[in-house]
Amino acid sequence: MFKLIGFIAGYYFLGLFGALLGLFFGSFIDRLRAYGAGAMNPLQNALRQAVFMESVFILMGKLAKADGVVTQDEIDHVEAFMQKLGMTAEHRADAINWFKMGTDPAFDIVPACNRFMDVCGNTRNLKQVLLVYLITLAFADGDFHPAEQALLKQIAAHLGYDEAAFRQILEMVLNQAQMGAGKANPVDALNEAYKALGVAKDSSDAVIKRAYRKLISQYHPDKLMGQGVPEDMIKMATEQAKEIQLAYDLIKKSRSA
């Protein structure tokens, strides 16, 4: 949008040179609005990718150990997670080391969360994507232990989410997972679809569509990579987007019947 405005304004005031100049600055503003502050700096983006990857696996390790024991289901989930991402051998080795670091009972998450916020906190979506990955791990063994819930709430607070916002994300992720599994009966599936989009059953079509577009936009591969999600980890976001799409399609179908 801004690149078009810049092009027209530049041409009006300065001719062809002004049009090109306006196009350049308009494109810069459009990208900044889409990806967040700092997205234009390749060095900063590389640093965000490194810190994001480190934070995910350190906090996964801490979360797996939260109930006192790292279960085989949780280990299998992390292994499957890395396989699904198609991680390089180097990234895989780093991820395993970070996960083990997080499982140390003496490990303090506060510096890790502060580092994440210092580097990634000013970009859109990264905080929520991190929280989504951790919530998914917490349910890997089919049991949401109170210690895991307390740790997730603590991490969410460090990321800037109050309890209500955390609960909303938690419910959305759980219901998105149910949509992906496709095991619910038709009535339950529709209820889960509304919760997966974070809307009420009596919401208008326009409200539901806005919620859907916002969620899909958050998991758009180009946008996430522009904000600092490593390419290895984009596949997970794509899976999340599929579950959101399933929920929206089910709601649309039920309302057109």
Beta strands, then each sheet from edge to edge (+ up, - down):
end
